[in-house]
Amino acid sequence: MTKDTQNQATDTGVIIIGGGPCGLMLAIELGRREVPVILFDQNPSTSTDPKGNAIQARTMEHFRRLGIADVIRTKGLPRDFPTDIVYFTRYTKHELARFRLPTSNEARELAKTLSGSWSTPELPHRCTQMLVEQVLRQEAEKLPSVSVRFGCPVSAVEDTGRHVSVSVMQADQMKRLKCAYLIGCDGARSLVRRHLRVSYGGESGNVRDFMGGRMHAIYFRAPQLFSEMNVDPAWMYWTFNADRRSFMATVNGRDEFVFHTQLKVDEADREITEIDARRMFAQGEHGVGVSKTVIFGRVPQIVSR
Ligand SMILES: Cc1cc2nc3c(=O)[nH]c(=O)nc-3n(C[C@H](O)[C@H](O)[C@H](O)COP(=O)(O)OP(=O)(O)OC[C@H]3O[C@@H](n4cnc5c(N)ncnc54)[C@H](O)[C@@H]3O)c2cc1C
């Protein structure tokens, strides 16, 4: 939403709704250009769920430009941890195939030998979005023209023709702020998108055997899982068996993992209990009802995509 702001009194130049990766990156870019920005996010903090688990080279190049690539490389998989992708029947049974991929340290050396269109100073890095968002928030908060305000849900936006006004809850009080520009970085169910009556193009809701339907993600800690699996370390683990298909990434190369599976027809519309979640994991792990591994889980969450 853009407005001609000449001679208009506003509370700030830009309001960004949404403190996910898009909103935070935008706040950093604007703040580095000394543009006054207020960023609102409804959640009390950046994401506490791992979500995306890899950062591609182009994104790492942007982080390098901003001077934060090295900080981000200290998060996620340790620099000497392989980034292999492995396929199993079940995690503790048969390994079917393995793509050997370099550690972060090896990738850095490898990048120096690349040339032509494949050359890049920053190869991909395996780090969860959750940890990246923390770094982005810290960077945005360092910038004098940027105010980052989590715990502030925006309930309405209005384009007056002279400015854009935003109704936002701050410290239990509803406030109305005026800005010259409002930018919606408020995710898939965006209030701003709906306000502007922008609809999605393309297809959605396609149901396939895997990654086409409701997915369930479990973020958990399991200190013994690597020893139960007893295979060469890897970053991503896929399973194919008669009970369940799944994929799991190690978040920190030690004891934190995120497991994803597609909900079956009889699971998709009901609440998934912690017992259900443990059974799903066990179907990927060794095939019997209850997991062999001690899982210190948070209450499992349903995440669909
Ligand atoms: C389980 C899972 C795994 C994923 N894995 C991958 C992956 O491997 N690779 C990949 O590329 N992508 C992945 N994604 C998708 C990726 O997480 C999203 O594409 C990404 O988060 C989008 O970033 P964003 O900043 O646009 O929006 P979001 O990250 O959705 O951030 C939007 C923010 O807006 C805030 N907000 C919304 N409405 C309001 C409001 N009214 N007022 C104030 N704040 C508001 C929300 O609280 C949120 O923090 C995954 C997603 C999930 C759920």
The ligand as a Tripos MOL2 file, in Angstrom:
@<TRIPOS>MOLECULE
LIG
   53    58     1     0     0
SMALL
NO_CHARGES

@<TRIPOS>ATOM
      1 C1          6.4740  -26.9340    9.3050 C.3       1 LIG1
      2 C2          6.9390  -25.9740    8.2500 C.ar      1 LIG1
      3 C3          8.0610  -26.2780    7.5340 C.ar      1 LIG1
      4 C4          8.5050  -25.4230    6.5310 C.ar      1 LIG1
      5 N1          9.6160  -25.7710    5.8300 N.ar      1 LIG1
      6 C5         10.0820  -24.9420    4.8660 C.ar      1 LIG1
      7 C6         11.2720  -25.2600    4.1470 C.ar      1 LIG1
      8 O1         11.9000  -26.2910    4.3770 O.2       1 LIG1
      9 N2         11.6970  -24.3950    3.2040 N.ar      1 LIG1
     10 C7         11.0230  -23.2340    2.9410 C.ar      1 LIG1
     11 O2         11.4580  -22.4690    2.0730 O.2       1 LIG1
     12 N3          9.9080  -22.9170    3.6120 N.ar      1 LIG1
     13 C8          9.4220  -23.7300    4.5490 C.ar      1 LIG1
     14 N4          8.2860  -23.4090    5.2190 N.ar      1 LIG1
     15 C9          7.5990  -22.1760    4.8410 C.3       1 LIG1
     16 C10         8.2420  -20.9740    5.5020 C.3       1 LIG1
     17 O3          8.2600  -21.1600    6.8970 O.3       1 LIG1
     18 C11         7.4260  -19.7240    5.1190 C.3       1 LIG1
     19 O4          7.4460  -19.6210    3.7240 O.3       1 LIG1
     20 C12         8.0100  -18.4820    5.7440 C.3       1 LIG1
     21 O5          7.8750  -18.4840    7.1540 O.3       1 LIG1
     22 C13         7.2750  -17.2620    5.2000 C.3       1 LIG1
     23 O6          7.8740  -16.1200    5.7770 O.3       1 LIG1
     24 P1          7.0500  -14.7960    5.9620 P.3       1 LIG1
     25 O7          7.9250  -13.8320    6.6730 O.co2     1 LIG1
     26 O8          6.4730  -14.4030    4.6410 O.co2     1 LIG1
     27 O9          5.7870  -15.1890    6.8350 O.3       1 LIG1
     28 P2          5.6920  -15.8640    8.2710 P.3       1 LIG1
     29 O10         6.9520  -16.5600    8.6410 O.co2     1 LIG1
     30 O11         4.4250  -16.6480    8.2450 O.co2     1 LIG1
     31 O12         5.5530  -14.6210    9.2290 O.3       1 LIG1
     32 C14         4.3720  -13.8570    9.2670 C.3       1 LIG1
     33 C15         4.3320  -13.1790   10.6060 C.3       1 LIG1
     34 O13         3.2170  -12.2870   10.5930 O.3       1 LIG1
     35 C16         2.6430  -12.2860   11.8700 C.3       1 LIG1
     36 N5          1.2570  -11.8370   11.7240 N.ar      1 LIG1
     37 C17         0.2840  -12.3870   10.9680 C.ar      1 LIG1
     38 N6         -0.8640  -11.6800   11.0660 N.ar      1 LIG1
     39 C18        -0.5870  -10.6550   11.9270 C.ar      1 LIG1
     40 C19        -1.3790   -9.5790   12.4500 C.ar      1 LIG1
     41 N7         -2.6420   -9.4120   12.0940 N.pl3     1 LIG1
     42 N8         -0.7890   -8.7310   13.3100 N.ar      1 LIG1
     43 C20         0.5130   -8.8620   13.6710 C.ar      1 LIG1
     44 N9          1.2880   -9.8790   13.2180 N.ar      1 LIG1
     45 C21         0.7560  -10.7450   12.3410 C.ar      1 LIG1
     46 C22         2.7630  -13.7340   12.3360 C.3       1 LIG1
     47 O14         2.7340  -13.8140   13.7550 O.3       1 LIG1
     48 C23         4.1080  -14.1310   11.7640 C.3       1 LIG1
     49 O15         5.1490  -13.9990   12.7050 O.3       1 LIG1
     50 C24         7.8040  -24.2380    6.2400 C.ar      1 LIG1
     51 C25         6.6790  -23.9090    6.9810 C.ar      1 LIG1
     52 C26         6.2410  -24.7590    7.9780 C.ar      1 LIG1
     53 C27         5.0180  -24.3760    8.7580 C.3       1 LIG1
@<TRIPOS>BOND
     1     1     2 1
     2     2     3 ar
     3     2    52 ar
     4     3     4 ar
     5     4     5 ar
     6     4    50 ar
     7     5     6 ar
     8     6     7 ar
     9     6    13 1
    10     7     8 2
    11     7     9 ar
    12     9    10 ar
    13    10    11 2
    14    10    12 ar
    15    12    13 ar
    16    13    14 ar
    17    14    15 1
    18    14    50 ar
    19    15    16 1
    20    16    17 1
    21    16    18 1
    22    18    19 1
    23    18    20 1
    24    20    21 1
    25    20    22 1
    26    22    23 1
    27    23    24 1
    28    24    25 2
    29    24    26 1
    30    24    27 1
    31    27    28 1
    32    28    29 2
    33    28    30 1
    34    28    31 1
    35    31    32 1
    36    32    33 1
    37    33    34 1
    38    33    48 1
    39    34    35 1
    40    35    36 1
    41    35    46 1
    42    36    37 ar
    43    36    45 ar
    44    37    38 ar
    45    38    39 ar
    46    39    40 ar
    47    39    45 ar
    48    40    41 1
    49    40    42 ar
    50    42    43 ar
    51    43    44 ar
    52    44    45 ar
    53    46    47 1
    54    46    48 1
    55    48    49 1
    56    50    51 ar
    57    51    52 ar
    58    52    53 1
@<TRIPOS>SUBSTRUCTURE
     1 LIG1         1 GROUP 0 **** ****
